Amino acid sequence: MHYLESAGPSRQLLDVVVVGEALVDVVTSPEGTTEYPGGSPANVAYGLGRLGVNTGLLTALGEDQRGAAIERHLRSAGVTLLPGSNSLDRTATATATLASDGSASYDFDISWALEPVAPAHVPKVLHTGSIATFLAPGAAAVKSLLQQCRHVCTITYDPNIRPALLGSHSEAKSIFEDLVQLTDVVKLSDEDAQWLYPRKTLDDTATHLLGLGAGLSVITKGSQGSLLATAATRLHIPSVEAVVADTIGAGDSYMAALILGLLTRGTDGLAPAVLEQLGRTASMAAAITVGRPGANPPTLQELRAHLQPAS
């Protein structure tokens, strides 16, 4: 049994705990092959660390060179690797092949296992998503943790659908919807939404997620911006123009900035002005990320500088 708090004499309390896979992105392009630390949950944790948020990651790494590289990467952003995270025989990989427009297709070599987890200290936000919420046996431990933390902290979820790693469509949708009922904020890309609900419009999908119990549903649409919806408000936020190096990690940067916004929104809940600020900040973080190679999210200083109105 592992506990959601950092180790060491300080027993530091964390504002955000991210639970999910960390892996190495092996990126193949016309220029050659490069390795980057990756995995959607690890990218979100790293993005939060870069944004100055006190963040811990519970994951599953191998005690190998790739695992050590991921750990160094996370620590460089101030992210705490939580106890129990070095549990695999080898660190997972995702081979990303880049097309000429910078978009990526993926091939995975991954296993996911997690010992039962109990929250000794519940963070302000618990985030999970991606492969970790679908792939047995670890997915069951993730779901159990969400059940323990429901109504005690804000729970955010990004399924980051990878069809090649999922079972049948109906099984994957059932797993997803069971988790949505345990969460407060759900983010989908338009591709996720279309795969899960091919007969629904994006607006209808946002409404459906609210009906399942989410308080805020977010659907990102790349260059077409993003949709943020609550029971009372629906906003379409434009994207920020950017010269695209590649799209790796853009959605994770969006998610990290969204979580930062949830932590710092004050007492106005999800009022329209709050939603607009959340969406614009997250869109800017994604735009900064696509402008440079790999999952390389902005620092808080970079994000603030880009958000300042031109004088």
Backbone bond lengths (Angstrom), bond angles and torsions (degrees), N, CA, C in turn:
res aa  C-N    CA-C-N  psi(-1)  N-CA   C-N-CA  omega(-1)  CA-C   N-CA-C  phi
1 M - - - 1.463 - - 1.534 108.83 -
2 H 1.324 117.09 126.07 1.455 121.57 178.06 1.534 109.48 -111.36
3 Y 1.337 114.65 157.82 1.448 120.51 -174.44 1.516 110.81 -121.22
4 L 1.332 115.65 144.22 1.454 121.13 -176.41 1.520 111.25 -84.12
5 E 1.301 116.05 75.02 1.453 121.65 171.38 1.514 106.54 -157.73
6 S 1.312 116.32 159.14 1.457 119.36 -177.87 1.520 110.36 -77.66
7 A 1.340 115.06 149.89 1.453 120.23 178.17 1.529 109.87 -82.04
8 G 1.306 116.28 172.25 1.461 119.93 175.13 1.516 111.95 105.74
9 P 1.323 116.65 168.66 1.466 120.96 -173.80 1.523 113.40 -65.86
10 S 1.347 117.85 -26.02 1.457 118.65 -176.29 1.523 112.28 -78.45
11 R 1.356 116.96 -20.00 1.476 121.57 -176.39 1.523 109.84 45.29
12 Q 1.304 114.65 52.00 1.464 121.41 -172.97 1.526 111.21 -60.93
13 L 1.315 116.56 132.45 1.452 120.74 177.33 1.533 109.33 -84.49
14 L 1.316 115.92 136.70 1.457 121.91 -173.68 1.524 110.71 -101.82
15 D 1.327 116.88 140.21 1.462 120.96 175.26 1.524 111.09 -77.81
16 V 1.333 116.72 -36.39 1.458 121.54 179.81 1.521 109.35 -133.06
17 V 1.323 116.00 135.01 1.458 121.40 168.15 1.524 107.60 -115.79
18 V 1.328 115.59 128.57 1.461 122.41 175.58 1.516 107.58 -107.37
19 V 1.323 116.68 132.31 1.467 121.96 178.78 1.525 108.29 -120.56
20 G 1.327 116.46 121.12 1.460 119.05 178.19 1.508 112.00 161.32
21 E 1.327 114.95 -177.18 1.457 120.14 -170.57 1.525 113.31 -74.05
22 A 1.331 113.54 148.95 1.463 123.10 167.87 1.519 106.26 -124.37
23 L 1.306 116.38 137.09 1.457 120.07 -177.80 1.518 109.61 -150.51
24 V 1.315 115.96 177.38 1.452 121.31 176.77 1.525 108.49 -105.26
25 D 1.334 115.77 123.91 1.463 121.21 172.33 1.524 108.46 -82.37
26 V 1.310 116.48 115.66 1.457 121.55 174.05 1.529 106.26 -95.67
27 V 1.323 116.36 103.61 1.468 121.44 -170.40 1.527 109.84 -96.73
28 T 1.326 114.95 119.12 1.458 121.68 178.97 1.522 108.83 -108.76
29 S 1.325 116.34 124.21 1.460 122.30 179.73 1.514 108.41 -138.58
30 P 1.345 118.01 173.97 1.473 119.42 177.19 1.525 113.36 -56.73
31 E 1.347 117.02 -21.61 1.465 120.06 -178.65 1.529 113.22 -87.09
32 G 1.344 117.68 -9.97 1.455 120.06 -179.69 1.521 111.72 133.47
33 T 1.336 116.12 -161.19 1.464 122.14 -176.00 1.527 110.36 -121.17
34 T 1.335 115.47 133.19 1.458 122.19 179.50 1.520 108.50 -134.47
35 E 1.340 117.33 148.13 1.457 121.64 176.94 1.525 110.55 -108.85
36 Y 1.346 115.18 133.40 1.466 122.20 176.56 1.527 108.95 -127.91
37 P 1.329 118.49 142.43 1.462 119.33 167.51 1.527 109.39 -60.67
38 G 1.347 116.96 139.33 1.453 119.13 -176.92 1.514 112.35 -157.40
39 G 1.326 114.72 -153.30 1.449 122.59 -169.87 1.508 108.21 95.01
40 S 1.322 116.88 127.13 1.465 119.81 -172.92 1.530 113.55 -54.27
41 P 1.340 120.01 -51.02 1.476 117.86 179.93 1.524 112.94 -61.78
42 A 1.341 117.14 -40.64 1.467 119.46 178.07 1.525 110.67 -63.85
43 N 1.337 116.93 -38.57 1.467 120.07 176.76 1.523 111.19 -62.53
44 V 1.331 117.36 -40.74 1.468 120.56 178.46 1.524 110.12 -63.78
45 A 1.345 116.59 -44.72 1.468 119.99 178.17 1.526 110.87 -60.41
46 Y 1.328 116.70 -45.16 1.456 121.14 179.29 1.531 110.13 -62.51
47 G 1.336 116.73 -43.41 1.457 120.46 178.30 1.512 112.16 -60.95
48 L 1.335 116.78 -40.36 1.471 120.35 177.18 1.518 111.25 -65.18
49 G 1.336 116.60 -41.84 1.449 119.81 177.07 1.516 111.88 -59.60
50 R 1.334 116.52 -43.43 1.466 121.10 178.31 1.530 110.90 -62.71
51 L 1.330 116.32 -28.51 1.463 120.82 179.35 1.529 112.39 -87.22
52 G 1.327 116.43 8.40 1.460 120.32 174.91 1.509 115.47 82.60
53 V 1.345 117.04 14.39 1.467 120.96 -178.84 1.527 109.16 -90.78
54 N 1.321 116.46 133.82 1.469 122.46 179.31 1.531 108.71 -71.77
55 T 1.339 116.25 103.06 1.465 121.82 -165.76 1.519 111.51 -127.81
56 G 1.333 115.52 140.80 1.456 121.99 171.95 1.514 110.27 -120.10
57 L 1.324 116.40 148.66 1.464 122.09 177.70 1.518 109.52 -121.43
58 L 1.334 116.14 126.09 1.459 122.34 170.43 1.516 107.23 -104.36
59 T 1.326 117.22 116.48 1.449 121.11 -173.41 1.519 109.32 -143.47
60 A 1.342 117.08 -165.13 1.462 122.79 178.33 1.515 108.22 -138.65
61 L 1.344 115.95 110.84 1.456 122.77 -179.78 1.515 109.97 -119.55
62 G 1.323 115.80 157.94 1.445 120.63 167.59 1.515 109.93 -87.86
63 E 1.327 116.28 154.47 1.466 119.96 175.71 1.526 107.89 -87.17
64 D 1.331 115.16 71.33 1.456 122.67 -176.64 1.528 108.86 -138.97
65 Q 1.322 116.25 -177.30 1.469 119.42 -176.07 1.521 111.65 -62.87
66 R 1.317 117.01 -39.48 1.465 119.06 -179.92 1.526 110.76 -67.81
67 G 1.324 117.62 -40.17 1.455 120.08 176.34 1.519 111.93 -62.10
68 A 1.331 115.67 -41.19 1.466 119.55 178.34 1.522 111.20 -64.69
69 A 1.341 116.95 -37.09 1.469 120.55 178.51 1.531 110.90 -65.11
70 I 1.336 116.48 -40.38 1.464 120.15 177.70 1.532 110.04 -64.28
71 E 1.323 115.94 -42.98 1.471 118.94 -179.28 1.525 111.27 -62.76
72 R 1.339 117.14 -43.10 1.473 120.11 177.16 1.522 110.94 -61.49
73 H 1.326 115.96 -41.60 1.462 122.22 -179.87 1.538 110.15 -59.85
74 L 1.320 116.70 -48.40 1.463 120.59 -178.99 1.527 111.31 -64.20
75 R 1.318 115.53 -44.12 1.468 118.75 -178.31 1.518 111.91 -66.57
76 S 1.334 116.99 -27.51 1.467 119.43 178.07 1.521 111.49 -64.01
77 A 1.336 117.11 -22.68 1.461 121.81 176.45 1.523 112.27 -98.95
78 G 1.326 116.75 4.76 1.457 120.00 179.90 1.510 114.81 83.19
79 V 1.342 117.71 13.69 1.466 121.29 -179.49 1.523 109.63 -81.84
80 T 1.333 116.80 134.95 1.456 123.02 177.27 1.524 109.78 -88.00
81 L 1.333 117.06 123.67 1.457 120.78 173.25 1.523 107.73 -83.91
82 L 1.320 116.69 117.68 1.459 120.50 -170.99 1.523 111.68 -77.57
83 P 1.333 117.33 152.97 1.468 121.34 -179.36 1.526 111.43 -55.71
84 G 1.343 115.19 142.66 1.460 120.95 -178.98 1.502 114.23 92.61
85 S 1.346 117.46 0.79 1.469 120.41 -174.58 1.526 113.70 -84.09
86 N 1.334 119.07 -8.95 1.473 121.49 177.03 1.525 108.46 -104.53
87 S 1.339 115.63 79.56 1.466 119.53 -168.68 1.517 114.76 -125.84
88 L 1.331 119.17 -2.45 1.460 121.08 -174.70 1.527 111.83 -103.74
89 D 1.324 115.13 160.93 1.466 120.40 174.22 1.519 111.00 -70.17
90 R 1.325 116.70 -36.29 1.461 120.20 177.52 1.526 108.95 -148.81
91 T 1.315 114.60 151.92 1.461 120.90 -179.14 1.526 109.96 -74.82
92 A 1.316 115.61 138.93 1.463 121.69 -177.11 1.526 111.45 -69.80
93 T 1.335 115.51 156.30 1.463 121.38 176.37 1.523 110.14 -132.15
94 A 1.329 114.51 153.23 1.462 122.33 170.26 1.519 106.69 -131.79
95 T 1.314 116.66 118.12 1.454 120.47 178.42 1.521 108.50 -89.07
96 A 1.326 116.20 116.09 1.470 122.43 -178.62 1.529 108.33 -104.60
97 T 1.320 115.39 123.26 1.462 120.66 176.88 1.519 108.12 -104.42
98 L 1.337 115.74 120.94 1.461 120.62 -175.05 1.515 111.11 -89.95
99 A 1.327 115.34 133.66 1.462 121.75 172.59 1.524 109.27 -85.86
100 S 1.320 116.18 173.51 1.468 120.05 -175.82 1.523 112.77 -64.04
101 D 1.351 117.68 -24.44 1.468 120.54 179.23 1.525 112.65 -87.97
102 G 1.338 116.93 4.00 1.457 120.37 179.05 1.511 114.52 90.65
103 S 1.338 118.78 -7.74 1.458 120.49 178.42 1.524 109.82 -72.94
104 A 1.338 116.24 155.99 1.459 120.57 -173.10 1.524 111.23 -123.52
105 S 1.345 116.15 142.11 1.459 122.52 167.61 1.527 107.66 -114.86
106 Y 1.348 117.22 151.54 1.454 120.57 -167.73 1.531 112.96 -125.67
107 D 1.339 114.83 147.10 1.460 122.75 170.97 1.531 106.43 -131.26
108 F 1.343 117.45 126.99 1.458 120.94 -169.06 1.526 113.20 -109.90
109 D 1.331 115.51 144.38 1.461 123.67 166.63 1.521 105.44 -126.71
110 I 1.332 116.05 94.30 1.460 119.53 -170.11 1.517 111.18 -145.33
111 S 1.328 115.03 141.19 1.461 122.20 163.83 1.521 106.61 -125.16
112 W 1.320 116.67 153.97 1.467 120.52 -175.29 1.520 109.03 -140.40
113 A 1.314 115.10 114.19 1.456 121.84 177.24 1.517 108.34 -137.64
114 L 1.310 116.30 143.43 1.460 121.37 -177.63 1.522 107.27 -144.89
115 E 1.331 116.69 129.67 1.458 118.95 175.23 1.526 109.41 -69.39
116 P 1.321 118.07 157.86 1.469 119.85 177.64 1.525 111.31 -53.31
117 V 1.322 115.18 141.86 1.461 121.67 -174.01 1.522 109.31 -123.02
118 A 1.328 115.51 137.14 1.468 120.48 175.24 1.525 108.69 -127.68
119 P 1.329 117.65 135.15 1.470 120.17 -178.29 1.518 112.32 -81.50
120 A 1.332 116.74 99.84 1.468 120.05 173.24 1.520 109.94 -67.42
121 H 1.339 115.60 -37.11 1.461 121.84 173.26 1.519 106.83 -132.28
122 V 1.313 116.59 125.55 1.460 120.21 -179.71 1.523 108.76 -87.40
123 P 1.331 118.08 126.06 1.462 120.35 -179.71 1.526 110.87 -73.94
124 K 1.330 116.29 174.64 1.463 119.35 174.98 1.525 111.10 -69.62
125 V 1.338 115.92 -37.25 1.463 121.49 178.90 1.525 108.78 -132.32
126 L 1.318 115.93 133.60 1.460 122.75 170.46 1.519 107.13 -113.11
127 H 1.337 115.99 122.32 1.463 120.63 -179.82 1.520 110.55 -115.92
128 T 1.317 116.29 139.95 1.451 120.72 172.60 1.514 109.58 -145.75
129 G 1.321 115.09 174.05 1.452 117.99 177.63 1.505 113.24 162.92
130 S 1.320 113.51 -176.52 1.443 124.73 171.73 1.529 112.05 64.29
131 I 1.327 115.38 -148.71 1.456 122.57 -173.61 1.527 111.43 -55.83
132 A 1.332 116.54 -35.24 1.461 121.72 -175.17 1.514 113.39 -60.47
133 T 1.325 117.52 -23.51 1.466 120.12 -178.11 1.533 112.72 -92.22
134 F 1.318 117.20 -5.15 1.468 121.10 -178.59 1.524 113.51 -117.22
135 L 1.338 117.69 -31.57 1.456 121.42 -167.43 1.525 111.23 -89.80
136 A 1.338 116.25 120.00 1.464 121.03 176.07 1.539 109.24 -73.38
137 P 1.334 116.98 152.22 1.471 126.81 2.71 1.529 114.26 -89.72
138 G 1.339 118.11 -8.87 1.459 119.87 -173.20 1.513 114.69 -65.98
139 A 1.337 116.85 -26.74 1.466 119.43 -176.63 1.527 112.14 -59.87
140 A 1.321 117.34 -33.25 1.469 120.31 -179.47 1.527 110.60 -65.21
141 A 1.338 117.06 -38.65 1.469 120.09 178.52 1.524 110.90 -67.64
142 V 1.344 117.01 -36.39 1.466 120.29 177.29 1.523 110.18 -63.35
143 K 1.333 116.80 -46.07 1.463 120.39 -179.44 1.529 110.70 -62.27
144 S 1.320 117.20 -41.10 1.463 120.82 179.21 1.526 110.84 -61.67
145 L 1.326 116.73 -39.65 1.462 120.25 179.18 1.528 110.78 -64.76
146 L 1.333 117.09 -42.50 1.461 120.09 177.76 1.523 110.68 -61.67
147 Q 1.322 116.51 -38.91 1.468 119.63 178.61 1.528 111.01 -63.49
148 Q 1.333 116.69 -37.86 1.468 120.40 179.43 1.530 112.01 -68.86
149 C 1.328 116.79 -33.27 1.471 120.96 -173.64 1.530 112.94 -96.29
150 R 1.318 117.89 -5.56 1.461 121.04 -179.05 1.520 110.18 -57.43
151 H 1.332 116.84 132.88 1.468 124.84 178.81 1.535 112.57 71.15
152 V 1.333 118.57 1.88 1.461 120.97 178.91 1.524 110.66 -105.14
153 C 1.331 117.09 -30.15 1.458 121.48 175.30 1.524 108.39 -145.44
154 T 1.317 116.69 173.11 1.461 121.03 175.94 1.527 108.98 -77.90
155 I 1.321 116.95 127.60 1.462 122.00 -179.61 1.526 108.85 -112.15
156 T 1.327 115.90 125.43 1.460 121.58 179.18 1.521 109.43 -116.52
157 Y 1.350 115.49 149.30 1.466 120.49 -170.90 1.523 109.80 -145.87
158 D 1.329 115.30 128.29 1.467 122.54 174.21 1.520 107.79 -128.71
159 P 1.344 118.83 104.50 1.469 120.10 -174.74 1.522 114.33 -67.45
160 N 1.346 117.65 -24.02 1.467 120.77 175.08 1.526 110.43 43.58
161 I 1.309 116.27 59.81 1.466 123.78 -169.50 1.529 112.28 -55.94
162 R 1.328 115.91 128.48 1.468 123.32 173.16 1.530 107.31 -121.67
163 P 1.351 118.48 90.31 1.471 120.83 -172.85 1.518 114.15 -53.98
164 A 1.342 118.13 -33.24 1.465 120.70 -177.14 1.525 112.36 -64.15
165 L 1.343 117.06 -19.77 1.461 120.55 -177.12 1.522 113.14 -103.71
166 L 1.317 116.93 -0.66 1.456 120.62 -175.30 1.522 110.75 -100.92
167 G 1.315 115.21 160.92 1.452 120.31 173.10 1.518 109.78 -78.07
168 S 1.315 116.24 -138.59 1.457 120.01 179.29 1.522 110.39 -68.34
169 H 1.331 115.83 158.50 1.461 120.64 177.91 1.523 110.54 -59.00
170 S 1.329 117.12 -44.63 1.466 119.91 -176.71 1.521 111.24 -65.00
171 E 1.343 117.25 -37.90 1.463 120.22 178.28 1.522 110.84 -66.39
172 A 1.325 116.90 -44.98 1.465 120.77 -179.60 1.524 110.78 -63.27
173 K 1.328 116.95 -42.95 1.465 119.84 179.46 1.524 111.05 -63.77
174 S 1.315 117.29 -37.85 1.460 121.08 178.89 1.529 110.84 -64.71
175 I 1.346 117.23 -44.44 1.467 121.19 177.34 1.522 110.03 -60.04
176 F 1.335 115.81 -46.73 1.464 121.21 -179.67 1.527 111.11 -59.05
177 E 1.319 116.97 -49.65 1.462 119.84 -175.37 1.531 111.88 -68.02
178 D 1.333 117.38 -32.53 1.465 119.72 174.91 1.527 110.82 -61.81
179 L 1.337 116.77 -37.65 1.459 120.03 179.74 1.521 112.31 -75.95
180 V 1.331 117.04 -36.59 1.467 119.36 178.59 1.527 110.58 -55.81
181 Q 1.314 117.05 -36.24 1.457 121.18 -179.80 1.528 112.34 -64.69
182 L 1.337 116.78 -16.48 1.462 121.41 -179.38 1.524 112.18 -100.97
183 T 1.334 117.97 2.06 1.460 120.64 -171.14 1.523 111.87 -116.52
184 D 1.329 114.52 165.23 1.459 121.59 177.33 1.526 111.97 -103.68
185 V 1.334 116.91 -36.09 1.457 122.64 -176.65 1.529 108.07 -130.87
186 V 1.330 116.22 126.94 1.462 121.28 177.70 1.517 108.36 -122.49
187 K 1.336 116.01 131.16 1.467 121.51 176.23 1.525 109.69 -118.30
188 L 1.322 115.66 128.92 1.459 122.48 173.15 1.523 109.25 -121.66
189 S 1.324 116.55 147.67 1.462 118.68 162.76 1.529 107.63 -79.71
190 D 1.334 116.16 164.45 1.462 118.25 177.16 1.531 110.80 -61.47
191 E 1.353 117.11 -33.79 1.465 119.85 177.47 1.524 111.00 -66.11
192 D 1.341 117.34 -41.07 1.466 120.68 175.30 1.527 110.11 -58.32
193 A 1.321 115.54 -48.53 1.464 120.76 -176.23 1.529 111.05 -61.96
194 Q 1.322 116.47 -43.04 1.455 120.17 -178.70 1.525 112.14 -69.24
195 W 1.348 116.53 -32.62 1.461 118.80 177.21 1.528 110.81 -71.66
196 L 1.332 116.75 -43.91 1.457 120.21 -178.96 1.523 112.27 -69.37
197 Y 1.343 115.92 -40.60 1.471 120.85 -172.93 1.527 109.65 -132.15
198 P 1.319 117.71 72.07 1.466 120.36 -173.77 1.530 113.85 -63.99
199 R 1.309 117.80 -19.74 1.470 120.41 -178.50 1.528 112.89 -96.69
200 K 1.317 117.61 -1.61 1.462 120.76 -179.08 1.524 110.86 -104.58
201 T 1.329 116.17 147.39 1.460 119.68 167.57 1.525 108.74 -72.04
202 L 1.327 117.05 166.02 1.459 119.65 178.38 1.527 111.00 -63.10
203 D 1.335 116.81 -37.89 1.466 119.67 177.22 1.524 110.91 -63.14
204 D 1.331 116.27 -41.90 1.467 119.45 178.71 1.526 111.46 -64.91
205 T 1.327 116.42 -37.81 1.465 119.69 178.15 1.523 110.73 -64.49
206 A 1.327 116.88 -42.25 1.467 119.89 177.32 1.523 110.74 -58.68
207 T 1.327 116.44 -43.20 1.462 121.21 178.36 1.518 111.18 -63.81
208 H 1.335 116.38 -40.68 1.462 121.44 179.46 1.529 111.06 -61.05
209 L 1.335 117.50 -42.64 1.459 120.67 -179.87 1.528 111.21 -63.94
210 L 1.328 116.58 -38.52 1.468 119.80 175.77 1.524 110.24 -63.21
211 G 1.317 116.05 -38.45 1.460 120.17 178.59 1.516 113.21 -65.37
212 L 1.337 116.30 -27.99 1.466 120.57 177.45 1.528 112.43 -77.35
213 G 1.339 116.74 -13.16 1.451 119.32 175.89 1.511 116.18 127.29
214 A 1.320 118.11 -7.74 1.466 119.50 177.89 1.523 109.89 -67.11
215 G 1.328 116.44 143.05 1.458 119.85 175.46 1.514 112.60 -84.58
216 L 1.344 116.17 -26.65 1.461 122.70 178.79 1.512 108.20 -140.95
217 S 1.326 116.18 126.49 1.465 120.32 172.99 1.518 108.40 -114.43
218 V 1.327 114.67 135.40 1.458 122.12 -177.18 1.519 108.44 -126.63
219 I 1.325 116.34 130.07 1.461 120.85 175.75 1.520 107.83 -125.41
220 T 1.329 115.64 119.34 1.459 120.48 178.96 1.523 109.21 -91.89
221 K 1.343 115.43 144.31 1.459 120.54 -173.36 1.528 111.89 -130.17
222 G 1.336 116.63 32.43 1.456 120.42 177.90 1.517 111.73 58.53
223 S 1.326 115.93 -127.41 1.463 120.38 -177.87 1.519 113.01 -68.42
224 Q 1.336 116.84 -10.87 1.469 121.10 178.49 1.530 112.73 -90.65
225 G 1.321 116.99 6.77 1.455 119.57 175.48 1.512 112.93 89.75
226 S 1.327 116.96 -152.99 1.466 120.93 -178.14 1.522 110.14 -146.43
227 L 1.331 113.78 157.29 1.458 123.07 179.18 1.521 108.08 -113.82
228 L 1.331 116.90 127.40 1.461 122.43 174.54 1.521 107.68 -119.33
229 A 1.341 115.74 125.74 1.462 119.65 -173.96 1.523 111.10 -134.27
230 T 1.334 114.77 134.64 1.458 122.46 167.56 1.530 106.63 -123.28
231 A 1.314 115.51 178.97 1.465 118.68 178.57 1.522 111.55 -60.92
232 A 1.341 117.26 -27.52 1.460 120.91 -174.73 1.524 114.11 -103.79
233 T 1.318 118.02 -20.81 1.471 121.30 -169.12 1.515 110.32 -139.74
234 R 1.347 115.07 145.92 1.458 121.11 175.28 1.529 107.68 -139.38
235 L 1.328 116.49 117.69 1.452 120.83 -177.57 1.522 111.06 -122.81
236 H 1.330 115.81 139.50 1.464 121.78 172.07 1.525 106.82 -106.63
237 I 1.325 115.87 117.78 1.467 122.39 -177.02 1.526 108.25 -103.73
238 P 1.339 118.09 125.79 1.473 118.96 179.81 1.522 111.08 -68.49
239 S 1.342 115.31 153.98 1.462 119.25 173.77 1.525 109.33 -75.92
240 V 1.317 115.34 168.22 1.458 122.01 175.52 1.526 107.79 -102.31
241 E 1.314 116.92 128.60 1.464 119.59 -178.23 1.526 110.46 -62.49
242 A 1.329 115.00 139.61 1.464 119.87 -179.47 1.528 108.81 -153.85
243 V 1.318 116.43 148.79 1.459 121.91 169.92 1.521 106.61 -83.91
244 V 1.342 117.51 118.12 1.456 121.65 -169.60 1.525 111.35 -84.90
245 A 1.349 115.37 121.78 1.464 120.56 168.69 1.522 109.15 -83.75
246 D 1.328 116.75 -53.01 1.458 123.24 167.80 1.523 107.52 -162.62
247 T 1.334 115.98 169.61 1.468 120.17 -175.06 1.525 112.90 -99.92
248 I 1.337 117.40 7.82 1.466 120.62 -177.00 1.531 109.55 -63.31
249 G 1.324 115.60 125.68 1.462 120.69 175.51 1.510 115.82 80.79
250 A 1.336 117.74 0.40 1.469 118.70 -177.23 1.523 111.70 -63.89
251 G 1.322 116.39 -44.88 1.456 119.48 178.86 1.518 112.47 -64.74
252 D 1.333 116.17 -33.37 1.469 120.03 178.91 1.523 111.03 -71.37
253 S 1.335 116.99 -36.22 1.463 119.79 174.74 1.523 110.71 -64.91
254 Y 1.339 116.17 -40.72 1.463 121.02 175.66 1.539 109.20 -57.30
255 M 1.341 115.72 -46.76 1.468 120.33 -177.41 1.513 111.12 -64.18
256 A 1.331 117.92 -42.93 1.466 120.74 -179.99 1.523 111.14 -61.40
257 A 1.330 116.09 -44.40 1.470 119.36 179.61 1.526 111.14 -67.71
258 L 1.327 116.90 -33.56 1.461 120.60 176.01 1.529 110.23 -63.16
259 I 1.324 117.21 -43.68 1.466 120.70 178.35 1.526 110.80 -64.27
260 L 1.342 116.62 -41.95 1.470 119.47 175.23 1.523 110.10 -55.59
261 G 1.317 116.78 -44.34 1.458 120.46 179.22 1.519 112.87 -62.65
262 L 1.331 116.44 -38.57 1.460 120.25 178.03 1.525 111.01 -64.55
263 L 1.330 116.12 -35.11 1.467 120.29 -180.00 1.523 112.61 -72.19
264 T 1.332 117.00 -28.89 1.468 120.92 -170.45 1.528 112.91 -113.15
265 R 1.325 118.10 13.87 1.478 120.44 -170.79 1.516 113.39 -76.64
266 G 1.325 118.64 -10.51 1.458 119.15 -179.21 1.513 112.18 82.21
267 T 1.319 116.11 -146.53 1.468 120.69 -170.91 1.521 113.63 -106.87
268 D 1.334 117.39 10.65 1.462 119.80 -176.27 1.523 113.55 -92.76
269 G 1.339 117.58 11.57 1.452 120.62 174.68 1.513 112.18 59.69
270 L 1.336 115.39 -126.29 1.460 121.66 179.50 1.525 110.11 -117.54
271 A 1.323 115.80 43.25 1.466 121.42 175.21 1.531 109.62 -61.00
272 P 1.339 118.07 158.03 1.472 120.05 -177.98 1.523 114.28 -52.39
273 A 1.335 117.72 -42.49 1.465 119.76 -179.55 1.526 111.07 -64.59
274 V 1.336 116.92 -34.43 1.462 121.43 178.00 1.526 109.64 -67.58
275 L 1.335 115.94 -45.45 1.467 119.53 179.00 1.520 111.82 -60.24
276 E 1.322 116.64 -41.41 1.460 119.31 -179.99 1.522 110.55 -63.69
277 Q 1.320 117.51 -42.19 1.455 120.64 178.29 1.526 111.11 -64.35
278 L 1.330 116.65 -42.86 1.459 120.96 177.20 1.530 110.52 -57.08
279 G 1.344 115.88 -49.35 1.455 120.45 -176.29 1.517 113.02 -66.43
280 R 1.311 117.33 -42.08 1.472 120.13 -178.05 1.529 111.62 -68.93
281 T 1.327 116.01 -39.07 1.459 119.33 178.43 1.532 110.70 -65.89
282 A 1.322 116.56 -44.72 1.466 120.58 -179.74 1.524 111.29 -65.34
283 S 1.331 117.06 -39.42 1.458 120.53 178.47 1.524 111.24 -63.82
284 M 1.310 117.28 -38.42 1.461 120.32 178.09 1.523 110.93 -65.69
285 A 1.333 117.29 -41.63 1.461 120.29 178.56 1.526 110.92 -60.52
286 A 1.332 116.43 -41.96 1.464 120.13 178.68 1.524 111.19 -64.81
287 A 1.337 116.95 -40.58 1.469 120.87 -179.18 1.525 111.26 -64.04
288 I 1.321 116.88 -40.29 1.460 120.09 177.87 1.529 109.92 -62.83
289 T 1.321 115.95 -39.84 1.464 120.73 -176.57 1.521 112.50 -68.55
290 V 1.327 118.29 -42.19 1.472 119.24 -178.20 1.523 111.52 -69.34
291 G 1.330 117.49 -16.56 1.450 120.87 -179.48 1.519 114.27 -78.48
292 R 1.350 116.75 -3.94 1.461 119.03 179.41 1.526 109.44 -141.61
293 P 1.333 117.70 155.69 1.470 120.23 -171.01 1.520 112.88 -67.82
294 G 1.341 114.94 147.27 1.453 121.25 173.79 1.513 113.35 72.87
295 A 1.336 115.10 -176.93 1.464 120.93 179.64 1.522 108.38 -83.01
296 N 1.329 116.07 83.76 1.466 122.74 -172.64 1.524 108.62 -124.13
297 P 1.346 117.29 80.97 1.464 121.15 -173.27 1.522 111.81 -76.97
298 P 1.330 116.27 164.74 1.471 119.76 -178.32 1.515 112.76 -74.54
299 T 1.338 114.76 155.22 1.461 120.51 165.92 1.530 108.13 -78.27
300 L 1.311 115.74 167.83 1.460 119.88 177.59 1.524 110.22 -61.23
301 Q 1.331 116.46 -39.03 1.464 119.74 -179.81 1.527 111.09 -64.62
302 E 1.327 117.36 -42.60 1.467 120.75 177.70 1.525 110.88 -62.28
303 L 1.318 115.58 -45.34 1.459 119.38 -177.99 1.522 110.65 -62.93
304 R 1.316 117.09 -45.06 1.470 120.23 179.65 1.528 111.09 -62.59
305 A 1.339 116.34 -40.04 1.467 119.75 -179.49 1.526 111.18 -63.67
306 H 1.321 117.09 -40.51 1.459 120.82 179.83 1.529 112.55 -71.14
307 L 1.337 115.87 -26.99 1.465 119.94 -179.19 1.522 113.25 -83.49
308 Q 1.338 117.01 -13.00 1.466 119.89 179.04 1.520 109.82 -66.93
309 P 1.324 118.51 133.21 1.466 120.02 176.42 1.531 111.42 -64.59
310 A 1.314 114.66 144.11 1.477 119.07 -179.94 1.515 109.85 -64.07
311 S 1.326 116.30 136.61 1.472 119.58 -178.13 1.507 110.76 -88.28
